[in-house]
């Protein structure tokens, strides 16, 4: 036998029961996004490598170590997207969206690719759902975005904590970074050569280091939250005023840094206590210079993304499981003798007619005998089973069984079957809805 192939390391197959849960999450999210004026956008899975190098930042782990970059047959350097914000800004610029009424509000979902060490909640192909609002600097927009993610988490039944901070801007951040660098260099003897290089290139990353000595140094270090200029402070205060008015709970966290370089001012993260090391479920913030850095006009913007994979992990650890849409079959169409082609032909026609009327219908395609077709109807949780058979005089007839009550109508003329069964399904569903109310 040929050697078995497996899904690549850090990836997984989305089997139907999980795919159903995911559709449920996308439905909930889409309802919320569309109510808030966000429209769906899809960008390519791969982009020019330069987009991420410039957009996400040369000094980030994502660009330095985690990108799936390849050369195509035309010699172009392309990269599987590690995140969605830079591609969306590229699309905003490419399609001249700055000429449209601002802000342009978009939502997206799909796979992202990062070459990270796989572990629970961390994959090389992971899935994000996110929103971006491009073209407005108003702190009310930051608050709208944060509350949108809070509502999504709430509707999904997730218990999460919100951390909030500010990354400052070109006015206050450079002086702070110089101060932080100087402070950390006092601990030079403790740090590794790689850490010292990071302190030079991107000292904010030090807040993510897990070693005790690094944590002690960064705990003692000055925080950007205490060094904001008047404008950044006022922006943060306004975001907080909106969140407070909405009754949102959050913690101001001076250690909160995000793994991407484009943020200015507001940054935030939602984390679940049910998850271990990878507790960050979703996060984002403001990125007022990204559009300009990618060649567009100066354009303030903000957004977030949440990871499906971690949403799932958190939901699966929670006793209140997701209410995934159970796929249920309306009608299973059986034949009493699978060897008779005229019966199968009728069954095939009946299935197509029922589907045409919006009912879900299935039939056997692997030559099961009647008994095992009926078993299959049970397994598919069919509301009704229809069985087509031939009477002694050769006329084709059907019986229709309500699978819950066992009630059965015999000898329905073949011409009547579609109408009879479709109406029975409608009645059954109406009854179920009445009970549900
Ligand atoms: P991010 O924090 O890098 O932000 O990713 C967003 C979410 O994607 C994370 O909170 C996490 O749930 C999930 N995630 C990231 N990497 C992995 C992984 N390797 N495996 C599983 N899940 C993962 C961004 O990507 C920004 N583009 C968010 C944003 C949008 N900021 C502004 N607008």
Boltz pocket constraint, residues with backbone or C-beta under 6 A from the ligand:
constraints:
  - pocket:
      binder: B
      contacts: [[A, 82], [A, 83], [A, 84], [A, 85], [A, 114], [A, 116], [A, 121], [A, 122], [A, 123], [A, 124], [A, 125], [A, 126], [A, 127], [A, 128], [A, 130], [A, 131], [A, 132], [A, 259], [A, 260], [A, 270], [A, 280], [A, 281], [A, 282], [A, 283], [A, 284], [A, 285], [A, 286], [A, 287], [A, 302], [A, 303], [A, 304], [A, 305], [A, 306], [A, 307], [A, 308], [A, 309], [A, 310]]
      max_distance: 6.0
